[in-house]
């Protein structure tokens, strides 16, 4: 089962990220909330803490300014 590695959502250079199984995944963030992510379960992305177990998650790859980012698309909490 995938687990959250970082202490929930954190910020680097104005962008929000979360670490899941050692992968840094960008969290789409706009208007002070997560946008464009399908959440299944009782916990929101903002409520996830280090060590939380996820049933599954999906991400896509995007490229900005020559850098490749993994972007969160779906997350299912247990």
Secondary structure, DSSP 8 states (H G I E B T S, - for coil): --BB-SSSSEEETTEEEEEETTEEEE--EETTEE-S-EEESSS-GGG--TT-BEEEEEEEEEEETTEEEEEEEEEEE-
